[in-house]
Amino acid sequence: MRPLVIDTNIALDLLVFRDASTVALQQALAEGRLRWIATSSMRGEFERVLGYAPIAARLALLGATAQQMLGAFDRHACLVDAAPRAPLDCSDPDDQGFIDLAVQHACILLSKDAAVLALRPRLAALQVTAGPVLPLSSYSLSQR
């Protein structure tokens, strides 16, 4: 089962907004082909963002609560220890922990943050596949 790191915006797309771009991700997680890894600080950020007005409004439309979404995060994500600092710096310090974890595990990093995407070539050199959606056929999801 290949590990992957999911940033907060993609986690919101997956769990709250149920965005069509996350269908392949939902399926891969449900089938156990991917293992979402996160740290306690990533969970804390997700919890904090659930309280933002636009997110709270979306939850109200869904008839869901922030606690339910946090429970969904807990069901899908496997908490691991924070990673040591990666040998590259992100211009957005809020994204550094996601990069550090992805580099430590040489895995997929799902993010649509411009600062992360700008690092794609350097991340690829560190065996991290970064992008806003799962890569299609460039590799087998069952590897690693």
C-alpha positions in Angstrom: 0.0 0.0 0.0 1.6 3.3 -1.1 1.6 6.2 1.3 0.4 9.6 0.3 0.2 13.0 1.9 -2.9 15.2 1.4 -2.8 18.9 2.1 -5.7 20.6 3.9 -7.3 22.0 0.7 -7.4 18.6 -0.9 -8.7 17.0 2.3 -11.5 19.6 2.3 -12.3 18.7 -1.4 -12.3 15.0 -0.5 -14.3 15.1 2.8 -16.3 18.3 2.8 -16.9 19.4 -0.8 -16.8 15.9 -2.3 -15.3 17.4 -5.4 -15.4 15.3 -8.6 -11.6 15.6 -8.8 -11.3 13.4 -5.7 -13.2 10.4 -7.1 -10.1 8.4 -7.9 -8.6 9.3 -4.5 -11.8 8.2 -2.7 -11.7 4.9 -4.6 -8.0 4.3 -4.0 -8.4 4.9 -0.3 -11.5 2.8 0.0 -9.8 -0.1 -1.8 -6.7 0.2 0.4 -4.4 0.9 -2.6 -3.2 4.1 -0.9 -2.5 4.9 2.8 -3.1 8.6 3.7 -0.5 9.6 6.3 -0.7 12.8 8.3 0.7 14.3 11.5 -1.1 15.7 14.5 -0.4 19.2 13.3 -2.0 18.5 10.0 -5.1 17.1 11.8 -5.1 20.3 13.9 -5.0 22.5 10.8 -7.9 20.6 9.3 -9.9 21.0 12.5 -9.2 24.7 12.6 -10.2 25.2 9.0 -13.5 23.4 9.6 -14.4 26.4 11.7 -13.9 29.0 8.9 -17.2 30.6 7.9 -17.3 29.3 4.3 -16.6 25.8 5.4 -19.1 26.0 8.3 -21.7 27.2 5.7 -20.9 24.2 3.5 -21.2 21.8 6.4 -24.6 23.3 7.3 -25.8 22.7 3.7 -24.7 19.1 4.0 -26.4 18.7 7.4 -23.0 17.8 8.8 -20.9 18.9 11.7 -17.2 19.8 12.0 -16.9 16.8 14.5 -18.3 14.5 11.8 -15.7 15.7 9.3 -12.9 15.4 11.8 -14.2 11.8 12.4 -13.9 11.2 8.7 -10.4 12.5 8.7 -9.6 10.2 11.6 -11.1 7.2 9.8 -9.1 7.8 6.6 -5.8 9.3 7.8 -3.1 7.4 9.7 -1.3 9.6 12.1 2.5 9.4 12.0 5.3 11.3 13.6 6.3 14.7 12.1 9.1 14.4 9.6 12.5 16.0 9.8 13.0 19.1 7.6 13.3 18.2 3.9 16.3 19.5 1.9 14.1 22.1 0.2 12.2 25.0 1.5 8.6 25.9 0.5 7.9 29.6 0.1 4.7 29.0 2.1 5.7 27.9 5.6 2.2 26.4 6.2 3.0 23.9 3.5 6.5 22.9 4.7 5.2 20.0 7.0 3.4 18.4 4.1 6.5 18.6 2.0 8.7 17.2 4.8 6.4 14.3 5.3 6.1 13.5 1.6 9.9 13.6 1.2 10.5 11.4 4.2 8.2 8.7 2.8 9.0 9.3 -0.9 5.4 9.3 -1.8 2.6 11.2 -3.5 1.8 14.7 -2.3 -1.6 16.0 -3.2 -1.8 19.8 -3.2 -3.1 22.5 -5.4 -1.1 25.2 -3.6 1.0 27.2 -6.1 4.0 27.2 -3.7 4.0 23.4 -3.5 3.4 22.9 -7.3 6.3 25.2 -8.0 8.6 22.7 -6.3 7.4 19.7 -8.5 10.7 19.2 -10.3 12.7 19.3 -7.1 10.2 17.1 -5.3 10.4 14.6 -8.2 14.2 14.4 -7.7 13.4 13.4 -4.1 11.0 10.7 -5.4 7.8 12.7 -4.5 5.1 12.9 -7.1 3.2 16.2 -6.4 0.1 17.5 -8.0 -3.5 18.4 -7.4 -4.9 15.0 -8.4 -3.7 11.5 -8.4 -1.3 10.7 -11.3 -3.0 8.5 -13.8 -0.8 5.8 -15.3 2.7 7.0 -14.7 3.2 4.2 -12.0 1.3 1.6 -10.2 -0.5 2.7 -7.0 0.2 -0.7 -5.5 4.0 -0.1 -5.5 5.9 0.6 -2.2 
